[in-house]
Amino acid sequence: MGCSGSKRTRGDEAAKKIRKPKPWKHSEPITRTQLMQMRDEFWDTAPHYGGQKEIWDALRAAAEAELILAQAIIDSAGVIVQNDDLTICYDERGAKYELPKYVLSDPINLIHEN
């Protein structure tokens, strides 16, 4: 199950089961508040880099949902998943959408605020 991306057939890719990204570590420990600020900044600026706003909205909804709901959102929006952790996706027109891991899951070195 590689991510060569050499062939993208709608039937195969649209049916790909999504999963949460593998555990990852931020370059320095961050708080939940900092993480949420990074996520908000990404989602606020992402549509300006191309693609359709509707797809960005669907990707955000999927990123913030539980896996079963996220799968339904991705499937109904017609998103073509290249990497099953949603870090690389395409729309039906071929526009590429790259999502950083920090919008998809929490880092292992998250500082828990009291």
Secondary structure, 3 states (H helix, E strand, C coil): CCCCCCCCCHHHHHCCCCCCCCCCCCCCCEEHHHHHHHHHHHHHHHHHHCCCHHHHHHHHHHHCCCHHHHHHHHHHHCCEECCCCCCEEECCCCCEEECCHHHHCCCCCEECCC
